[in-house]
């Protein structure tokens, strides 16, 4: 692992549009529990009261961008150990990488569910984009950091990346740029500091995720774009 002073010298400015894909946002998951708009609004308020606290630094963001910083305690990720809050927003520099990342974690969730039965219908997914802008980004694709690319992209061992992120936080790094471990050649951005995010969110595309017996099929609506992922890839 590089020293703190060595990492400080690797920080650089970054500005770029990034993409993220989540379950479809055209409907509210709690609306089936309410009989009126007033009841729906009250239910959303009550749900917010029991959620983890949103960091002050993320409160200016729309909920699509703010939510990742609220959650994660107990669930480690590539650049955040299980005991670390706030969370991290993960996004990708291309929509195909964002789809591959979402497909991977959907398959992981299904594989960990006892008695899992394949869904009979596709799951609608929504892709959106925003801009990341920071003067303090660690780019694992260049400089001295690129030499450890196998550590940064290990499919299951996050010890090195989490240790790197711990040091990056002490340096007030805004984000980390790294190769995707799920799509060859894909590039991800892990946003550590909510201030690095533009509050503006731009809708990008709608997708349908269909789980198959050997993997997952991602189909972009109103397009002929299709991505297929097989179980060995996960």
trRosetta pair geometry for C-beta under 8 A, 3 or more apart (Angstrom, degrees):
i j d omega theta_ij theta_ji phi_ij phi_ji
1 160 6.8 -167 -84 -144 97 82
1 163 5.7 -72 -108 121 148 131
1 164 6.8 -153 -140 -76 104 75
1 167 7.7 148 170 -15 121 147
2 6 4.0 -118 177 94 107 131
2 7 5.4 135 104 -55 117 82
2 10 7.6 57 117 -15 163 138
2 144 6.4 105 -95 117 141 126
2 145 7.1 -73 -11 -88 146 76
2 164 8.0 50 39 -117 93 93
3 6 4.5 97 54 5 77 104
3 7 7.1 -143 95 -4 41 85
4 7 5.8 -56 -149 37 31 109
4 8 6.4 39 150 -27 64 103
4 167 5.6 -145 -101 -159 77 114
4 170 6.9 -48 -132 91 121 129
4 171 7.0 175 -163 -63 87 108
5 8 5.4 -46 -150 27 35 119
5 9 6.9 34 153 -18 62 101
6 9 6.0 -56 -158 32 34 110
6 10 7.0 31 146 -20 64 107
6 144 6.6 -75 175 82 113 156
7 10 5.5 -58 -154 33 41 113
7 11 7.4 59 150 -40 66 87
7 138 6.6 -19 -165 -111 96 126
7 164 7.6 165 -110 -154 137 79
7 167 5.6 116 24 128 167 125
7 168 6.7 -119 170 -84 140 66
7 171 6.2 -137 113 -35 112 157
8 11 6.2 -34 -164 -1 38 114
8 171 5.7 -161 -92 -129 76 130
10 138 5.8 49 112 -133 113 78
10 139 7.1 -143 167 41 99 72
10 143 5.2 167 -127 105 98 156
10 144 6.5 -105 -84 44 122 97
10 145 5.8 87 -152 -27 155 117
11 135 7.8 45 155 132 109 64
11 136 4.7 -18 -165 -146 126 70
11 137 6.7 128 -154 53 65 33
11 138 6.3 -44 -95 -75 63 65
11 171 6.7 -154 -62 149 135 133
11 173 6.4 -140 -110 -106 111 92
12 136 8.0 112 43 -127 19 27
12 137 5.8 -49 68 62 65 86
12 139 6.3 -26 41 -5 119 118
13 134 7.1 -172 -145 101 53 48
13 135 4.9 -27 -98 -128 82 53
13 136 8.0 -2 -89 -38 45 31
13 137 7.0 52 178 16 12 105
14 132 6.6 -10 117 116 108 102
14 133 7.1 -164 97 -134 62 36
14 134 5.6 7 53 56 92 81
14 137 3.8 19 -5 -5 131 157
14 139 7.4 153 -77 -67 127 106
14 174 7.8 -159 48 77 110 120
14 175 6.6 -98 67 65 143 123
14 177 6.7 179 -118 -42 156 131
15 131 6.9 4 -168 -179 80 105
15 132 7.2 -174 -138 93 38 58
15 133 4.5 19 -111 -111 87 85
16 93 6.2 -20 147 -122 139 99
16 131 7.1 178 95 -149 25 69
16 132 5.9 -8 61 56 72 93
16 189 7.4 179 75 -61 118 149
17 93 7.9 99 84 -146 58 61
17 129 5.3 25 176 173 103 126
17 130 7.3 179 -148 96 68 21
17 131 5.4 -44 -96 -95 63 70
17 132 7.9 154 -109 16 16 73
18 91 3.7 81 148 125 125 131
18 92 6.3 141 -164 64 86 27
18 93 6.0 -53 -112 -89 74 45
18 129 6.4 165 83 -151 36 78
18 130 6.4 -21 59 64 84 68
18 131 7.4 130 13 -119 79 22
18 132 5.4 32 -7 -10 127 113
18 189 5.1 -85 -106 37 147 134
19 91 6.1 150 64 -174 30 96
19 92 5.2 -40 63 67 87 84
19 93 7.5 48 16 156 91 5
19 94 6.7 -40 25 132 133 13
19 95 4.8 -99 161 -90 170 60
19 97 7.6 123 66 64 112 87
19 98 4.3 -104 110 -30 101 149
19 127 6.0 6 -173 -175 107 107
19 128 7.3 167 -147 87 64 32
19 129 4.9 -36 -94 -94 68 87
19 204 6.2 17 -131 -37 107 171
20 64 7.9 153 85 163 132 103
20 89 7.5 -55 -86 179 151 98
20 90 7.4 127 -113 95 108 58
20 91 4.5 -69 -62 -112 97 89
20 92 7.2 141 -79 16 51 78
20 98 5.7 -152 -110 -142 22 129
20 127 7.1 167 86 -148 37 64
20 128 6.2 -20 62 63 83 77
20 129 7.6 148 17 -97 70 39
20 130 7.8 -7 9 14 112 98
21 95 7.7 85 -52 -157 116 77
21 98 4.8 124 -8 144 101 109
21 99 5.9 50 3 -86 160 55
21 101 7.9 144 41 68 102 93
21 102 4.6 -76 82 -32 110 155
21 125 5.3 35 173 163 108 119
21 126 6.9 173 -151 87 66 38
21 127 4.4 -29 -96 -94 90 80
21 128 7.8 148 -92 15 45 60
21 207 6.6 1 -153 26 136 136
22 25 6.9 52 88 -49 111 102
22 64 7.2 -154 16 -145 151 96
22 102 7.6 -144 -82 -117 32 133
22 125 6.8 171 90 -157 24 80
22 126 5.9 -21 66 62 75 86
22 128 7.9 -21 19 15 100 103
23 123 6.6 -62 -125 166 94 113
23 124 7.2 79 -169 87 66 65
23 125 6.0 -68 -114 -109 34 64
23 126 7.3 24 119 16 23 87
24 27 6.9 38 111 24 105 86
24 123 7.8 -163 -8 162 100 69
24 124 3.6 9 -40 112 140 106
24 125 6.0 -103 -54 -88 72 11
24 126 4.9 108 -124 -32 47 98
24 206 7.1 37 -112 -140 103 99
25 64 7.4 -23 -95 -90 154 119
25 126 4.7 -65 9 25 92 162
26 124 7.4 -44 28 127 114 146
26 126 7.2 153 -25 -70 82 131
27 31 6.7 -105 180 23 86 134
28 31 4.4 99 75 -35 100 105
28 40 7.0 83 97 -167 152 122
28 44 7.8 -55 -168 -80 136 118
30 33 5.2 -53 -174 33 71 117
30 34 6.7 52 137 -14 87 108
30 40 6.8 142 105 -145 99 78
30 43 5.2 -170 151 128 138 132
30 44 6.6 171 60 -73 146 73
30 47 6.8 -127 -63 -42 158 150
31 34 6.1 -69 -150 41 42 102
31 40 5.7 10 -115 -120 70 126
33 43 6.3 143 93 -136 116 160
34 37 7.9 96 131 -92 132 13
34 39 3.9 170 -156 106 103 105
34 40 4.0 176 81 -71 164 68
34 42 7.9 148 -119 52 129 88
34 43 5.4 -126 -67 -6 122 142
35 39 5.5 53 44 28 68 156
36 39 4.7 97 53 8 78 100
36 40 6.9 -134 99 -6 42 88
37 40 5.4 -53 -148 35 33 116
37 41 6.4 35 154 -21 66 103
38 41 5.8 -52 -149 34 31 110
38 42 6.5 30 153 -16 64 105
39 42 5.7 -55 -148 38 33 111
39 43 6.2 37 152 -23 66 106
40 43 5.7 -54 -149 34 30 113
40 44 6.6 30 153 -19 63 104
41 44 5.8 -54 -152 34 32 111
41 45 6.6 33 150 -19 64 104
42 45 5.6 -54 -152 35 35 113
42 46 6.4 33 153 -17 67 105
43 46 5.8 -54 -147 38 32 110
43 47 6.3 34 153 -21 65 106
44 47 5.6 -52 -147 35 32 113
44 48 6.5 35 153 -22 63 104
45 48 5.8 -54 -151 33 31 112
45 49 6.8 37 151 -27 63 103
46 49 5.7 -50 -154 24 35 117
46 50 7.3 13 157 -5 63 104
47 50 6.6 -72 -159 41 34 96
47 51 6.7 43 148 -36 68 105
48 51 5.6 -49 -149 17 38 118
51 54 7.9 28 112 -45 116 85
51 70 6.4 15 154 161 113 138
52 70 5.0 152 81 173 102 84
52 71 6.3 148 35 -87 133 53
52 73 7.0 148 -102 10 154 122
52 85 7.7 -126 172 -135 143 146
53 70 7.2 -156 95 -138 29 91
54 58 5.6 -117 175 81 95 109
54 59 5.7 116 117 -84 121 80
54 66 5.9 15 -151 165 127 119
54 69 7.0 71 -154 91 72 101
54 70 4.9 -41 -99 -89 67 112
55 58 4.8 75 67 11 91 104
55 59 7.4 -137 96 -33 48 81
55 69 5.3 -80 22 145 117 122
55 70 7.3 -149 -4 -83 76 60
55 85 7.8 180 -63 157 112 93
55 86 4.4 -45 -39 -76 140 142
55 194 6.8 173 84 -10 121 137
56 59 5.8 -38 -155 -4 37 120
57 69 7.7 -117 80 176 93 159
57 86 7.7 -132 53 -1 112 159
57 193 7.0 -75 155 -165 146 70
57 194 4.6 147 128 46 94 117
57 195 6.1 -68 -173 -39 109 89
58 61 5.2 -49 -172 24 69 121
58 65 7.6 -158 -160 119 99 83
58 66 4.4 131 157 -137 108 85
58 69 4.4 179 -62 64 160 151
58 70 7.3 -136 86 -49 151 80
58 86 7.0 163 -19 -163 132 159
58 194 4.0 -159 -89 -91 75 163
59 66 6.9 72 -97 -130 26 139
60 194 7.8 140 48 139 88 123
60 199 6.2 -85 134 -83 88 129
61 65 4.2 -105 173 89 127 113
61 66 4.1 160 82 -61 108 90
61 194 5.9 -113 -26 -169 137 117
61 197 6.1 29 -108 94 130 131
61 199 5.5 -153 -119 -114 56 81
62 65 5.6 77 63 20 73 99
62 66 6.7 -161 93 -6 28 100
62 199 6.2 114 -12 -170 86 82
62 201 5.6 -84 53 -11 145 130
63 66 5.4 -62 -125 47 36 106
63 67 5.5 50 174 -42 73 101
64 67 6.8 -35 -138 11 15 112
64 128 6.5 6 160 61 153 153
64 201 5.7 72 66 -111 137 159
65 68 7.5 -57 -177 21 35 102
65 89 6.5 1 -160 -109 66 156
65 130 6.3 37 -88 -30 127 170
65 194 7.5 115 143 -144 103 95
65 197 5.4 162 -174 155 136 153
65 199 7.1 -150 44 -130 153 49
65 201 6.6 -152 -35 -73 111 115
66 69 6.0 -69 -171 36 51 109
66 70 6.7 47 142 -27 79 108
66 194 7.1 34 -113 -131 66 136
67 70 5.5 -60 -155 28 42 115
67 71 6.6 7 165 1 76 110
68 71 6.6 -74 -143 46 32 92
68 72 7.5 48 -177 -43 64 118
68 87 5.0 -133 156 110 64 126
68 88 6.4 -55 149 94 115 31
68 89 4.2 126 72 -90 147 70
68 90 7.3 -164 -153 11 153 66
69 86 4.3 8 -173 168 85 127
69 87 4.9 -166 -128 56 24 83
69 88 7.4 69 -95 -69 63 15
69 89 6.6 -35 -48 -40 82 93
69 194 5.7 -26 -60 -66 159 115
70 86 7.2 -21 -72 -149 25 98
70 87 6.5 -29 46 14 27 122
71 75 7.8 -1 153 44 91 126
71 87 5.3 14 71 -46 49 154
72 75 5.5 -113 -157 64 49 94
72 77 6.7 -60 -145 -9 118 117
72 80 6.1 3 165 115 142 145
72 84 7.7 -35 118 83 121 72
72 85 6.7 155 71 -99 101 77
72 86 7.8 84 40 168 127 45
72 87 3.6 137 -4 -104 137 106
72 88 7.2 84 -88 17 166 70
73 82 7.2 71 -171 171 42 62
73 83 7.2 32 -146 -137 79 29
73 84 7.9 -160 -104 67 67 31
73 85 5.3 -21 -71 -59 102 115
73 87 8.0 -99 -33 -68 62 92
74 82 5.4 22 -140 -173 17 101
75 82 6.4 125 25 -124 10 83
76 80 6.5 -171 -152 98 57 65
76 81 5.5 -26 -118 -151 105 36
76 82 4.3 -58 -56 -58 87 77
76 158 6.3 171 148 69 120 147
76 162 7.1 -32 -161 -88 114 140
77 80 4.9 28 51 47 93 94
77 87 8.0 64 12 -157 137 89
77 88 6.4 -139 75 49 139 120
77 90 7.2 -132 168 -42 144 134
77 158 7.2 175 132 -138 27 163
78 90 7.8 89 35 -99 114 136
78 158 5.1 -146 -131 -124 43 118
78 161 5.0 -31 169 114 78 152
78 162 7.5 -155 157 -59 33 75
78 178 7.8 -150 138 77 141 156
78 181 7.6 173 -102 4 139 131
78 190 7.0 -129 81 -82 108 143
79 88 5.7 103 80 -90 106 176
79 158 7.7 -120 -52 -167 29 115
79 161 5.3 -84 -87 152 63 103
79 162 6.4 164 -149 -95 27 50
79 164 7.3 -65 -130 78 88 95
79 165 3.9 127 -174 -70 85 147
79 168 8.0 -25 -169 42 117 141
79 176 5.9 173 -118 46 155 147
79 190 4.5 84 26 168 154 165
79 192 7.5 -97 134 -77 131 98
80 84 4.9 -136 -166 75 86 124
80 87 6.6 82 164 -146 177 53
80 88 5.0 -168 -34 -8 132 121
80 162 6.6 -111 13 -122 1 91
80 165 6.3 -86 -70 115 52 157
81 84 5.0 92 57 -9 77 112
81 162 4.7 89 -57 -167 84 136
81 166 7.5 15 -6 -65 117 111
84 166 7.6 -128 -93 -93 146 85
86 194 7.8 -29 107 -32 158 108
88 165 7.8 -49 -78 -157 147 146
88 190 5.2 -1 172 -173 132 95
88 191 6.4 154 -169 68 73 54
88 192 6.1 -27 -117 -96 97 52
89 190 7.6 152 80 -160 47 46
89 191 4.3 -11 63 53 98 114
89 194 7.7 91 -5 -100 126 69
89 197 6.9 30 55 -70 156 139
90 101 7.0 -145 133 168 125 153
90 188 6.1 -10 -168 -175 93 122
90 189 7.5 155 -155 82 47 51
90 190 5.5 -17 -102 -105 74 71
90 191 7.6 -157 -74 17 26 77
91 98 6.8 -14 -162 -99 59 111
91 130 7.5 -102 -111 48 165 93
91 132 7.2 178 60 -41 137 128
91 188 6.9 152 85 -159 36 72
91 189 5.1 -17 68 61 87 97
91 191 6.9 28 11 -16 107 110
92 95 7.4 139 89 -96 118 15
92 97 3.7 -171 -168 95 142 110
92 98 4.0 -152 34 -59 128 75
92 101 6.3 -177 -52 -1 129 135
92 180 6.9 18 -120 -74 113 126
92 186 6.3 -28 -152 179 122 110
92 187 6.8 128 -159 85 72 52
92 188 5.2 -46 -99 -105 70 66
92 189 7.1 176 -93 15 18 79
93 97 6.7 35 48 37 63 146
93 186 7.7 167 46 -172 88 66
93 187 4.4 2 19 81 126 106
93 188 7.4 -136 -7 -86 81 19
93 189 6.7 100 -54 -25 81 104
94 97 4.9 91 65 5 85 103
94 98 7.3 -153 96 -5 46 87
94 186 6.5 -121 50 -133 110 82
94 187 7.2 84 3 42 94 83
95 98 5.4 -55 -151 37 39 115
95 99 6.3 41 152 -22 70 103
95 127 5.9 49 -140 -177 107 155
95 204 6.4 -172 -100 151 125 144
95 205 6.7 48 -152 27 150 130
96 99 5.7 -52 -150 34 32 112
96 100 6.5 33 152 -19 64 105
96 183 6.5 163 130 -172 91 161
96 186 6.9 -134 99 -99 88 113
96 227 6.7 151 -144 -82 85 144
97 100 5.6 -53 -148 36 34 112
97 101 6.4 34 154 -19 66 104
97 180 5.1 -159 -152 -49 111 153
97 182 7.6 120 -159 75 70 99
97 183 5.0 -147 -116 54 68 141
97 186 3.3 144 -109 -155 113 123
97 187 6.5 -87 -85 43 172 42
97 188 6.5 -153 152 -70 132 75
98 101 5.9 -54 -148 35 30 111
98 102 6.4 26 156 -14 64 108
98 127 6.4 111 107 -132 140 111
99 102 5.9 -59 -147 40 30 107
99 103 6.1 31 155 -21 66 109
99 127 7.5 -38 -68 -84 86 131
99 207 6.6 170 -116 -110 112 168
99 218 5.1 132 -178 154 121 165
99 227 5.6 112 122 44 138 154
100 103 5.7 -54 -144 37 29 113
100 104 6.4 35 155 -25 63 104
100 180 6.7 77 89 163 129 150
100 182 4.6 162 139 123 105 110
100 183 3.8 109 67 -53 171 118
100 186 6.3 -143 51 -47 141 165
100 227 7.0 -103 -72 162 77 149
100 229 6.9 139 -132 -81 73 131
101 104 5.8 -52 -152 29 30 114
101 105 6.7 15 159 -8 63 106
101 180 6.6 -110 -67 -141 101 120
101 182 5.3 148 -88 48 56 151
101 183 7.5 -77 -43 -7 70 109
101 186 7.9 -162 -42 137 97 152
101 188 7.0 98 -74 -95 146 126
102 105 6.2 -62 -149 42 31 101
102 106 6.2 34 154 -22 66 108
102 125 6.8 114 141 -151 154 148
102 209 7.6 -115 124 -79 110 144
103 106 5.7 -57 -147 35 30 112
103 107 6.4 27 157 -16 65 107
103 182 7.7 154 65 171 90 135
103 209 6.7 -174 -102 -130 80 120
103 216 4.9 -178 -159 87 105 142
103 218 5.8 -88 -76 -49 127 126
103 227 7.4 -128 -39 109 156 119
103 229 4.9 132 142 11 142 154
104 107 6.0 -65 -156 37 27 107
104 108 6.4 28 150 -20 66 106
104 182 4.5 -94 -43 -125 148 138
104 229 7.4 -122 -69 -175 63 159
104 233 8.0 -105 -98 124 91 93
104 234 5.6 168 -135 -120 72 92
105 108 5.2 -44 -143 34 40 117
105 109 6.4 45 155 -22 65 100
106 109 5.8 -51 -152 33 31 112
106 110 6.6 28 151 -15 63 105
106 123 7.8 -168 -144 53 144 150
106 209 6.3 -7 121 165 176 154
106 211 7.5 -138 136 -77 115 108
106 216 6.6 95 86 -104 121 160
107 110 5.7 -53 -147 38 35 110
107 111 6.2 35 155 -22 67 107
107 211 7.4 152 -96 -121 76 105
107 215 7.1 -29 -103 -153 141 58
107 216 5.8 -121 -65 -28 110 127
107 229 7.2 -121 -36 112 145 129
107 231 7.5 -175 -169 -114 139 63
107 234 4.7 -77 102 -122 144 163
108 111 5.8 -58 -146 36 29 111
108 112 6.5 18 158 -12 64 111
108 234 6.9 -156 -59 -177 74 119
109 112 6.1 -67 -151 40 28 104
109 113 6.7 32 152 -32 63 110
110 113 5.7 -58 -152 23 35 116
110 116 5.2 110 -175 -158 77 152
110 211 6.4 128 -78 -128 168 152
111 116 7.4 -76 -93 5 19 162
111 234 7.7 173 -30 127 144 135
113 116 4.2 96 87 -75 103 106
118 211 5.3 -153 -147 103 87 110
118 212 7.4 38 -147 -135 139 16
118 213 6.9 -57 -70 -76 153 63
119 122 7.7 123 112 -93 124 15
119 123 6.7 51 95 -45 168 95
119 210 7.7 -132 83 -143 105 56
119 211 5.7 94 33 34 93 113
121 210 8.0 -94 158 -112 27 89
122 208 3.7 29 152 177 146 107
122 209 6.0 146 -165 66 84 36
122 210 4.3 -54 -97 -71 88 87
122 219 7.3 -55 -131 37 154 114
123 208 7.0 146 67 -160 39 59
123 209 4.6 -22 58 60 96 97
123 210 7.7 173 15 -74 69 41
124 206 6.6 -21 -165 -171 96 104
124 207 7.5 139 -162 81 49 48
124 208 6.0 -32 -99 -101 53 71
125 206 7.1 146 79 -164 54 54
125 207 4.2 -24 67 69 107 97
125 208 7.0 176 16 -89 87 19
125 209 5.5 64 -26 -19 127 106
125 218 7.8 -35 37 -141 145 99
126 203 7.3 -61 -174 -138 105 92
126 206 6.1 -24 -105 -108 61 70
126 207 7.7 -163 -69 26 17 79
127 203 7.8 96 88 -170 57 57
127 204 4.2 -65 112 71 96 116
127 205 4.7 6 51 55 121 77
127 206 7.3 -152 18 -75 83 23
127 207 6.4 64 -25 -11 108 111
128 201 5.3 12 165 -179 135 100
128 202 6.3 155 -168 78 80 45
128 203 5.4 -52 -108 -110 89 38
128 204 5.4 175 -110 -1 25 94
129 201 7.5 149 75 -160 38 57
129 202 4.9 -24 63 64 88 101
129 204 5.1 89 -19 -62 97 121
130 197 6.0 23 132 -163 138 94
130 198 5.4 -170 179 63 94 91
130 200 6.4 154 -133 86 85 60
130 201 5.4 -39 -77 -104 105 60
130 202 6.9 161 -79 15 49 80
131 197 7.6 133 81 -159 52 49
131 198 4.0 35 58 4 95 135
131 200 7.1 23 15 63 101 102
132 174 7.8 152 -179 135 98 115
132 175 5.8 43 180 -52 135 166
132 189 5.6 -153 7 155 168 156
132 191 6.0 -139 -119 -90 123 115
132 196 5.4 18 -159 146 82 101
132 197 6.2 -31 -104 -97 67 57
132 198 7.6 -118 -69 -1 25 84
133 196 6.3 -174 65 -166 42 65
133 198 6.7 61 7 -48 109 94
134 137 5.3 121 82 -52 113 90
134 173 7.8 73 149 179 146 55
134 174 3.0 -154 -139 73 152 156
134 175 5.4 157 23 9 148 101
134 193 7.0 115 -110 61 135 120
134 195 7.8 101 -101 100 97 83
134 196 4.0 -21 -61 -122 115 111
135 174 7.2 98 43 -7 49 135
136 171 7.0 -167 -180 131 129 96
136 172 6.1 32 103 107 167 78
136 173 4.9 -139 136 -125 102 48
136 174 5.0 118 68 -3 84 91
137 173 6.8 97 -116 -167 24 95
137 174 6.0 -49 -73 63 68 95
137 175 5.0 -15 -116 69 92 87
137 176 7.1 164 -165 -93 73 24
137 177 6.0 41 168 -15 119 106
138 145 6.8 127 176 -76 94 166
138 164 7.4 -176 132 164 159 111
138 168 5.4 -89 -11 -114 143 124
138 173 5.4 -9 -19 -146 102 148
138 175 7.6 -153 32 101 69 47
138 176 4.8 -15 66 -115 101 77
138 177 7.1 -169 93 25 51 71
139 142 4.9 7 115 36 121 98
139 143 6.8 101 78 16 98 110
139 145 6.8 154 93 59 52 138
139 177 4.6 -7 -118 58 66 119
140 145 4.7 -104 -126 141 53 124
140 146 6.7 131 163 -84 49 52
140 148 7.7 -77 -158 74 100 90
140 149 7.1 130 153 -105 99 67
140 152 4.8 141 171 -124 148 163
140 164 8.0 50 -88 161 121 161
140 176 6.6 36 -21 178 109 94
140 177 6.3 -164 22 89 75 61
140 178 4.3 18 46 -102 134 79
140 179 7.1 -106 99 1 110 75
141 145 7.8 8 17 94 21 105
141 146 5.8 30 173 -98 24 103
141 149 7.9 56 -112 -103 50 110
141 177 6.2 -60 4 119 106 105
141 178 7.1 170 -42 -124 84 30
141 179 6.4 117 -88 -47 97 86
141 187 7.0 -22 -55 -121 145 116
142 145 7.0 37 74 56 40 96
142 146 5.5 15 -105 -45 10 123
143 146 6.3 134 59 -5 42 97
144 147 6.3 -40 -176 10 49 114
145 148 6.4 -65 -170 38 51 101
145 152 7.7 64 166 -54 96 142
146 149 5.9 3 -173 -54 55 103
148 151 4.4 -26 168 31 99 121
148 152 6.2 101 112 -23 85 96
148 160 7.1 -145 163 168 128 143
149 152 5.6 -59 -146 40 38 110
149 153 6.0 5 165 4 73 115
149 179 6.4 36 -157 18 105 137
150 153 6.5 -73 -137 51 26 90
150 154 6.7 55 160 -63 63 82
151 154 6.4 -23 -151 -22 29 109
151 160 3.9 -62 179 102 114 165
151 161 7.1 168 143 -49 82 75
152 160 7.0 -97 -71 106 47 118
152 161 5.8 102 -132 -86 56 104
152 164 7.7 -9 -100 11 90 162
152 178 5.2 -145 170 -148 124 120
152 179 6.6 100 108 40 116 90
153 178 7.3 178 -71 166 80 106
153 179 5.2 -28 -78 86 128 109
153 180 7.5 59 -128 108 107 23
153 181 4.5 164 -165 -90 74 86
154 157 4.3 -35 126 55 145 89
154 158 7.3 -155 75 -69 107 41
154 160 7.4 99 9 33 127 116
154 161 7.9 -151 37 -17 96 113
154 181 7.0 -24 77 -118 21 139
155 181 5.2 166 -99 168 57 126
157 160 7.4 50 127 8 96 92
158 161 5.1 -66 -160 52 71 108
158 162 5.1 72 139 -28 94 105
159 162 6.1 -62 -146 38 22 108
159 163 6.4 20 158 -17 61 110
160 163 5.8 -56 -148 37 29 110
160 164 6.4 32 153 -21 64 106
161 164 5.5 -50 -148 35 34 115
161 165 6.4 33 154 -19 65 105
161 178 7.6 31 -128 -111 122 166
162 165 5.7 -54 -147 37 32 111
162 166 6.5 41 151 -26 64 100
163 166 5.6 -47 -152 27 33 116
163 167 6.9 27 153 -11 63 102
164 167 6.1 -61 -158 38 33 105
164 168 6.2 35 147 -24 68 109
164 176 7.4 102 123 -125 115 147
165 168 5.1 -50 -142 35 37 118
165 169 6.5 44 156 -26 66 97
165 176 6.5 -80 -98 -30 88 152
165 190 7.3 -61 -106 117 125 145
165 192 7.0 175 -159 -92 98 126
166 169 6.0 -50 -157 26 29 111
166 170 7.2 25 148 -14 60 102
167 170 5.7 -55 -157 34 40 111
167 171 6.6 30 148 -12 68 108
168 171 5.7 -65 -153 43 35 108
168 173 3.9 -52 -179 30 93 142
168 176 6.1 -31 -137 -69 172 113
168 192 6.4 -171 119 -45 116 164
169 172 7.5 37 -177 -77 36 28
169 173 6.8 -74 -72 38 29 90
169 192 6.1 -148 -91 -174 80 140
172 193 7.3 42 -174 -69 66 144
173 176 6.8 52 138 -62 137 79
173 192 5.8 61 95 43 84 146
173 193 7.4 -172 106 -14 43 114
174 191 7.1 -28 156 -149 72 72
174 192 6.3 176 175 55 21 91
174 193 4.4 -76 -131 42 62 121
174 195 6.9 -93 -126 78 107 87
174 196 3.7 127 177 -75 115 131
175 189 5.5 1 177 -175 131 96
175 190 6.2 159 -162 81 73 50
175 191 4.8 -30 -103 -108 103 54
175 192 6.0 -172 -89 12 38 81
175 193 7.2 -99 -47 33 66 83
175 196 5.2 -175 -36 146 108 167
176 189 7.3 154 77 -158 46 50
176 190 4.5 -6 56 56 97 105
176 192 6.9 69 -12 -30 91 110
177 187 6.6 5 -175 -179 92 108
177 188 7.5 168 -152 88 48 47
177 189 5.6 -18 -101 -103 70 73
178 187 7.3 163 87 -155 30 66
178 188 5.6 -20 68 63 80 92
178 190 6.9 13 15 -5 114 108
179 185 7.7 -64 -146 -131 102 11
179 186 7.0 105 -168 79 62 57
179 187 6.2 -52 -108 -102 44 61
179 188 7.5 39 136 17 12 85
180 183 4.8 9 101 46 144 78
180 184 7.9 -102 78 -50 100 11
180 185 7.8 -8 42 75 104 32
180 186 3.4 -8 18 87 139 108
180 187 6.5 -104 -22 -62 89 13
180 188 5.2 109 -81 -28 79 104
182 186 6.9 -33 71 53 74 145
182 233 7.8 75 -161 157 69 99
183 186 3.6 60 81 -16 106 136
191 194 7.3 81 143 -92 117 37
191 196 5.4 -159 -148 75 103 123
191 197 5.9 50 -168 -57 158 103
192 196 7.6 61 54 8 62 138
193 196 4.9 95 79 -14 90 103
194 197 5.7 -53 -167 24 54 114
205 220 5.7 -17 163 -150 135 108
205 221 7.2 169 177 46 84 82
205 223 7.5 -13 -152 -7 130 143
206 220 7.4 119 82 -160 49 60
206 221 4.3 -14 88 29 101 130
206 222 7.7 66 53 15 103 100
207 218 5.6 -6 -177 -172 128 91
207 219 6.5 147 -161 75 72 43
207 220 5.4 -41 -101 -99 81 55
207 221 6.7 -146 -89 -10 25 84
208 218 7.5 160 79 -154 46 46
208 219 4.8 -15 57 61 95 99
208 221 6.6 92 -19 -60 96 92
209 216 6.0 -10 -168 -175 93 116
209 217 7.5 151 -157 79 44 51
209 218 5.6 -13 -102 -102 72 75
210 216 6.9 154 80 -160 45 64
210 217 4.5 -15 63 61 99 101
210 218 8.0 -172 24 -75 69 31
210 219 7.1 22 1 0 109 111
211 215 7.9 -140 -152 123 58 30
211 216 5.4 -33 -107 -104 56 83
212 215 5.7 5 61 60 99 57
212 216 6.5 176 18 -93 81 25
212 217 5.8 63 -24 -16 119 101
214 230 5.3 -20 144 -141 97 87
214 231 5.5 -104 -173 -8 55 103
215 228 6.7 86 96 173 135 76
215 229 4.7 -159 174 103 123 60
215 230 4.0 -104 -50 -115 145 30
215 231 5.1 -131 -74 -38 78 58
215 233 7.0 44 -124 36 131 110
215 234 7.2 162 -127 -11 88 118
216 228 7.6 173 89 -154 47 49
216 229 4.8 0 55 59 87 104
217 226 6.8 -17 -171 -169 92 104
217 227 7.7 155 -160 84 46 49
217 228 5.4 -13 -109 -108 72 78
217 229 7.8 -162 -74 27 31 69
218 226 6.9 153 84 -160 58 53
218 227 4.4 -8 60 61 109 96
218 228 7.6 -160 25 -75 71 33
218 229 7.3 43 -8 -5 104 104
219 225 7.7 141 -158 93 45 61
219 226 5.2 -9 -107 -111 70 86
220 223 4.1 -19 104 62 110 127
220 225 4.1 15 28 72 131 106
220 226 7.2 -133 14 -72 79 44
229 233 5.3 -117 -165 73 83 141
229 234 6.8 77 156 -48 116 100
230 233 5.3 101 62 1 67 105
230 234 7.9 -146 103 -2 39 89
231 234 5.9 -65 -156 36 40 107
